[in-house]
């Protein structure tokens, strides 16, 4: 039996706490009951809070914990796995109110055991990064907070399109309900592929997802204060179908091409060319969701000529082909 400690704090997302606990506690149990077999539990779980106080979640629920994280050794050596759930409240406020927890987390040290020891869901990655655990590592978080994350933690190799990242002994999951995917992955790591597959089937979870890109929005790349770049983004909103060159963008912005690339990437996280691709993909997604236009017509509407090239680009950014995207998001 492995011990999983889920850390509770005021302002956490309740479902990210109770949901991940359900997955671990019912691994080896629910599938056995479905098939009239003897259950074989694989994990024990405990919810730990500061001083063992009740956890007041963002939705108004209060959850009674099993103990106190500050009674444990720094670094959680008596747990096989420590999980940080989603920050549901204002991120800055929650971080400021949990300095002792962040200090406790900072005591975790990389292990050579080849096993994940610390994991976060969604905006819980902010806590791991604040503790310095993600410096120089790949990580992911909710796509909508990726710009804020990059600004606060430039030393982290953020991969906002990924649903789950694993770098050494730390795993991170993307936005919202990605704790499903994180939980299934961790069950596989600790209990094996068969137990994980059975758990996914029992909970009706699509265990093949790898990207949160289909859910992300271009708007997150406007959360900056560079007026020249915002003006260019406004211009691109109206001219994405046109042939757009770096030289033309530099002329419109009054910047040199080198300065344009530097400032555009600093503001948005993308190069001008990469941003234009994202913009065209976003418009194509809207057409796929809201119209029945054929894919070749949508290809031309967003500024591309070759359907196969557009399809490859669309799959690169969303993880789905245009046809599969329409099937998933249009009912």
C-alpha positions as CSV (number, residue, x, y, z in Angstrom):
1,X,0.0,0.0,0.0
2,X,1.3,3.4,-1.0
3,X,0.5,6.5,1.1
4,X,-0.7,9.6,-0.8
5,X,-0.9,12.9,1.1
6,X,-3.1,15.6,-0.4
7,X,-2.4,19.0,1.0
8,X,-5.5,21.2,1.9
9,X,-5.5,24.9,2.3
10,X,-8.2,27.6,2.4
11,X,-9.2,28.6,-1.1
12,X,-8.5,25.3,-2.7
13,X,-10.8,23.7,-5.3
14,X,-12.8,21.1,-3.5
15,X,-13.2,18.7,-6.5
16,X,-9.4,18.7,-7.0
17,X,-9.1,17.4,-3.4
18,X,-11.9,14.9,-3.2
19,X,-11.6,13.8,-6.8
20,X,-8.0,12.8,-6.7
21,X,-8.6,11.1,-3.3
22,X,-11.4,9.1,-4.9
23,X,-9.2,7.9,-7.7
24,X,-6.4,6.7,-5.4
25,X,-8.7,5.1,-2.9
26,X,-10.8,3.3,-5.5
27,X,-7.9,2.0,-7.6
28,X,-8.2,-1.8,-7.6
29,X,-11.6,-1.5,-5.9
30,X,-14.3,-0.2,-8.3
31,X,-13.3,-2.3,-11.2
32,X,-13.2,-5.4,-9.0
33,X,-16.7,-4.6,-7.7
34,X,-18.0,-4.2,-11.3
35,X,-16.7,-7.6,-12.1
36,X,-17.8,-9.2,-8.8
37,X,-14.2,-9.8,-7.7
38,X,-12.5,-9.2,-4.4
39,X,-11.3,-5.6,-4.2
40,X,-7.5,-5.0,-3.8
41,X,-6.9,-1.5,-2.6
42,X,-3.6,0.0,-3.7
43,X,-3.4,3.3,-1.9
44,X,-4.1,4.9,1.5
45,X,-4.8,8.6,1.4
46,X,-4.9,11.4,3.9
47,X,-5.8,15.0,3.7
48,X,-3.4,17.2,5.6
49,X,-3.8,20.9,6.5
50,X,-1.9,23.3,8.7
51,X,-2.4,22.3,12.3
52,X,-5.1,19.9,11.2
53,X,-7.6,22.7,10.9
54,X,-10.6,22.3,8.6
55,X,-10.0,23.1,4.9
56,X,-12.4,25.9,3.7
57,X,-12.6,25.4,0.0
58,X,-13.5,28.1,-2.6
59,X,-17.0,26.7,-3.2
60,X,-18.0,27.1,0.5
61,X,-17.5,23.5,1.5
62,X,-15.4,22.8,4.6
63,X,-13.5,19.5,4.6
64,X,-12.3,17.8,7.8
65,X,-8.6,16.7,7.4
66,X,-6.9,13.6,8.6
67,X,-4.0,15.4,10.1
68,X,-1.4,18.2,9.9
69,X,1.3,18.5,7.3
70,X,3.4,20.5,9.8
71,X,3.5,17.5,12.1
72,X,5.4,15.6,9.4
73,X,9.1,15.7,8.6
74,X,10.0,18.6,6.2
75,X,9.9,17.1,2.7
76,X,7.2,14.6,3.6
77,X,9.5,11.6,3.9
78,X,6.7,9.5,5.4
79,X,4.6,9.9,2.3
80,X,5.2,8.1,-1.0
81,X,3.5,11.0,-2.8
82,X,2.4,14.5,-1.9
83,X,-0.3,16.2,-4.1
84,X,-1.0,20.0,-4.2
85,X,-4.6,20.6,-5.5
86,X,-5.8,23.6,-7.5
87,X,-5.7,27.1,-6.1
88,X,-9.3,28.2,-6.5
89,X,-9.0,31.6,-4.9
90,X,-7.0,34.6,-5.9
91,X,-3.5,33.1,-6.6
92,X,-1.5,36.0,-5.0
93,X,-3.7,36.0,-1.9
94,X,-3.4,32.2,-1.4
95,X,0.3,32.2,-1.9
96,X,0.8,35.0,0.6
97,X,-1.4,33.2,3.1
98,X,0.6,29.9,2.9
99,X,4.2,30.9,3.4
100,X,4.8,28.2,5.9
101,X,3.4,25.5,3.6
102,X,5.6,26.8,0.8
103,X,8.6,26.7,3.1
104,X,7.7,23.1,4.0
105,X,7.4,22.2,0.4
106,X,10.8,23.7,-0.3
107,X,12.4,21.0,1.8
108,X,11.6,18.4,-0.9
109,X,14.8,17.2,-2.6
110,X,15.2,15.4,-5.9
111,X,15.2,11.6,-5.5
112,X,17.1,9.0,-7.5
113,X,14.3,6.5,-6.9
114,X,12.9,7.1,-10.4
115,X,9.4,7.7,-8.9
116,X,7.2,10.8,-8.8
117,X,7.2,12.2,-5.2
118,X,5.4,15.6,-5.6
119,X,2.5,16.5,-7.9
120,X,0.3,19.5,-8.5
121,X,-2.9,20.1,-10.4
122,X,-3.8,23.2,-12.3
123,X,-2.8,26.4,-10.5
124,X,-1.3,24.3,-7.7
125,X,1.9,24.5,-9.7
126,X,2.2,28.1,-8.5
127,X,2.9,26.7,-5.0
128,X,5.5,24.3,-6.3
129,X,7.2,27.1,-8.2
130,X,7.0,29.5,-5.3
131,X,8.8,26.8,-3.3
132,X,11.6,26.7,-5.9
133,X,10.8,23.1,-6.8
134,X,10.2,23.8,-10.5
135,X,13.3,25.9,-11.4
136,X,14.9,24.5,-14.5
137,X,12.2,21.9,-14.9
138,X,9.3,21.4,-17.3
139,X,5.9,22.2,-15.8
140,X,2.3,22.9,-16.8
141,X,-0.6,24.8,-15.3
142,X,-4.0,26.1,-16.3
143,X,-3.6,27.7,-19.8
144,X,-5.5,30.8,-18.7
145,X,-2.8,31.6,-16.0
146,X,0.2,30.7,-18.1
147,X,1.2,34.3,-18.8
148,X,1.0,35.1,-15.1
149,X,3.0,32.0,-14.3
150,X,5.8,32.9,-16.8
151,X,6.1,36.4,-15.5
152,X,6.4,35.3,-11.9
153,X,8.6,32.2,-12.5
154,X,10.8,32.8,-15.5
155,X,13.2,30.0,-14.4
156,X,10.5,27.4,-15.1
157,X,10.2,25.7,-18.5
158,X,6.5,26.1,-18.7
159,X,4.7,23.9,-21.3
160,X,1.1,25.3,-21.1
161,X,-0.2,23.1,-24.0
162,X,0.6,19.9,-22.1
163,X,-1.9,18.2,-20.0
164,X,0.6,16.4,-17.8
165,X,4.4,17.1,-17.4
166,X,6.8,14.9,-15.6
167,X,10.3,16.1,-14.9
168,X,12.4,14.0,-12.5
169,X,10.3,13.3,-9.4
170,X,7.8,16.1,-10.0
171,X,4.6,15.9,-12.0
172,X,2.2,18.8,-12.9
173,X,-1.3,18.7,-14.5
174,X,-3.0,21.3,-16.6
175,X,-6.2,23.2,-16.0
176,X,-9.4,22.3,-14.2
177,X,-10.3,18.6,-14.3
178,X,-6.8,17.5,-15.4
179,X,-6.5,15.8,-12.0
180,X,-8.3,13.0,-13.8
181,X,-5.3,12.6,-16.1
182,X,-2.8,13.2,-13.4
183,X,-4.4,10.6,-11.1
184,X,-4.6,7.9,-13.8
185,X,-0.9,8.6,-14.7
186,X,0.2,8.3,-11.1
187,X,-1.8,5.2,-10.5
188,X,0.0,3.7,-13.5
189,X,3.4,4.7,-12.1
190,X,2.7,3.2,-8.7
191,X,0.3,0.4,-9.3
192,X,0.9,-0.6,-13.0
193,X,-0.8,-0.1,-16.3
194,X,-3.5,-2.7,-15.9
195,X,-4.8,-1.1,-12.6
196,X,-4.7,2.3,-14.3
197,X,-6.6,1.1,-17.4
198,X,-9.3,-0.6,-15.2
199,X,-9.6,2.6,-13.1
200,X,-10.0,4.8,-16.2
201,X,-12.7,2.4,-17.6
202,X,-14.5,2.3,-14.2
203,X,-14.6,6.1,-14.0
204,X,-15.2,6.6,-17.7
205,X,-12.1,8.7,-18.2
206,X,-10.5,9.3,-21.6
207,X,-7.0,8.3,-20.6
208,X,-5.5,9.1,-24.0
209,X,-5.6,12.8,-23.7
210,X,-2.2,14.6,-23.8
211,X,-3.0,18.2,-24.5
212,X,-5.1,21.0,-23.0
213,X,-4.6,23.1,-26.2
214,X,-8.1,22.4,-27.5
215,X,-9.5,24.4,-24.5
216,X,-7.0,27.3,-24.5
217,X,-7.8,30.8,-25.6
218,X,-5.8,33.3,-27.5
219,X,-7.0,36.0,-25.1
220,X,-4.4,34.9,-22.5
221,X,-1.7,36.3,-24.8
222,X,-3.1,39.8,-24.5
223,X,-2.5,40.0,-20.8
224,X,0.4,42.5,-21.0
225,X,0.9,46.3,-21.2
226,X,3.1,46.8,-24.3
227,X,1.0,49.3,-26.2
228,X,3.0,48.8,-29.5
229,X,2.4,45.0,-29.4
230,X,-1.2,45.3,-28.5
231,X,-1.7,47.6,-31.5
232,X,-0.1,45.0,-33.7
233,X,-2.3,42.3,-32.2
234,X,-5.4,44.5,-33.0
235,X,-4.1,44.9,-36.6
236,X,-3.6,41.1,-37.0
237,X,-7.1,40.5,-35.8
238,X,-8.3,42.2,-39.0
239,X,-5.6,41.0,-41.4
240,X,-4.8,37.4,-40.4
241,X,-6.0,36.2,-43.9
242,X,-3.5,38.4,-45.7
243,X,0.2,37.5,-46.4
244,X,2.0,39.0,-43.4
245,X,5.7,39.5,-43.3
246,X,8.0,40.4,-40.4
247,X,9.1,43.4,-42.4
248,X,5.5,44.7,-42.7
249,X,4.9,44.2,-38.9
250,X,8.1,46.0,-38.1
251,X,7.1,49.0,-40.3
252,X,3.6,49.1,-38.7
253,X,5.1,49.1,-35.2
254,X,7.9,51.5,-35.8
255,X,10.4,48.9,-34.5
256,X,13.3,47.2,-36.0
257,X,12.7,43.5,-36.8
258,X,15.0,42.5,-34.1
259,X,13.3,44.7,-31.5
260,X,9.9,43.6,-32.7
261,X,10.7,39.9,-32.2
262,X,12.2,40.5,-28.7
263,X,9.3,42.6,-27.5
264,X,6.6,40.5,-29.1
265,X,8.0,37.4,-27.4
266,X,8.4,39.1,-24.0
267,X,4.8,40.3,-24.2
268,X,3.0,37.3,-25.5
269,X,5.4,34.3,-25.1
270,X,5.4,33.8,-28.9
271,X,7.1,35.1,-32.0
272,X,5.0,37.2,-34.4
273,X,4.9,34.3,-36.8
274,X,3.9,31.9,-34.1
275,X,1.2,34.2,-32.8
276,X,-0.2,34.6,-36.3
277,X,-0.5,30.8,-36.6
278,X,-2.3,30.7,-33.3
279,X,-4.6,33.4,-34.3
280,X,-5.5,31.6,-37.6
281,X,-6.0,28.4,-35.7
282,X,-8.3,30.2,-33.2
283,X,-10.4,31.6,-36.0
284,X,-10.5,28.1,-37.6
285,X,-11.7,26.6,-34.3
286,X,-14.6,29.1,-34.2
287,X,-15.6,28.2,-37.7
288,X,-15.5,24.5,-36.8
289,X,-17.6,25.1,-33.7
290,X,-20.2,27.5,-35.1
291,X,-20.6,26.5,-38.8
292,X,-20.8,23.6,-41.1
293,X,-18.4,25.0,-43.7
294,X,-16.2,22.4,-45.3
295,X,-12.7,22.2,-44.0
296,X,-11.1,23.3,-47.3
297,X,-13.2,26.5,-47.3
298,X,-12.2,27.2,-43.6
299,X,-8.6,26.6,-44.7
300,X,-8.8,29.5,-47.2
301,X,-10.8,31.7,-44.9
302,X,-8.0,31.7,-42.3
303,X,-5.2,32.5,-44.8
304,X,-4.0,29.0,-45.9
305,X,-4.1,27.4,-49.3
306,X,-3.1,23.8,-48.7
307,X,-5.5,21.7,-46.7
308,X,-3.0,19.1,-45.7
309,X,-0.5,21.7,-44.4
310,X,-3.3,23.4,-42.5
311,X,-4.4,20.1,-41.0
312,X,-0.9,19.3,-39.8
313,X,-0.7,22.8,-38.2
314,X,-4.1,22.5,-36.6
315,X,-3.2,19.1,-35.1
316,X,0.1,20.5,-33.9
317,X,-1.6,23.2,-31.9
318,X,-4.7,21.4,-30.7
319,X,-3.8,17.8,-30.6
320,X,-6.7,17.0,-32.9
321,X,-7.4,17.0,-36.7
322,X,-10.0,19.6,-37.8
323,X,-12.6,16.9,-38.3
324,X,-11.9,15.3,-34.9
325,X,-12.1,18.7,-33.3
326,X,-15.5,19.4,-34.8
327,X,-16.8,16.0,-33.7
328,X,-15.6,16.6,-30.1
329,X,-16.9,20.1,-29.6
330,X,-20.0,20.3,-31.8
331,X,-23.1,18.3,-30.8
